[in-house]
Amino acid sequence: MSWQDRAVRYMLVYFILATVLVAWRYIQRDLPTRITELQDQEEQLYDQRSTLSIELQSLTSPVRIREWAVKNGMVPFSKAKKEPTDFEAPSQETLTIPQPKPLEVETRWN
């Protein structure tokens, strides 16, 4: 193989690589603009999250919940009607009957 054949082959490889790189750059031409848009959108979402977090805290404050409950018919304990009631002690027979097993919770990690 002569030097001219190798030179033609190298020129062909160079041309193909240059064409691939130019095509790749052409395909990626909108990437910086898209990245900037996504960064702006991310910043807006962070701002929106902060605003919503503050709004959530104001909506779930104890004062706000109390106002909502009173508006919807809640009677405060201090103003509720209180009636005395007598409670009977359990009979001796009830105390000797074995009570059902208490609630047990088992956690399984998979």
Sequence and secondary structure as in RCSB ss.txt:
>XXXX:A:sequence
MSWQDRAVRYMLVYFILATVLVAWRYIQRDLPTRITELQDQEEQLYDQRSTLSIELQSLTSPVRIREWAVKNGMV
PFSKAKKEPTDFEAPSQETLTIPQPKPLEVETRWN
>XXXX:A:secstr
  HHHHHHHHHHHHHHHHHHHHHHHHHTTTHHHHHHHHHHHHHHHHHHHHHHHHHHHHHTSHHHHHHHHHHTT  
 GGGS           HHHHHS             
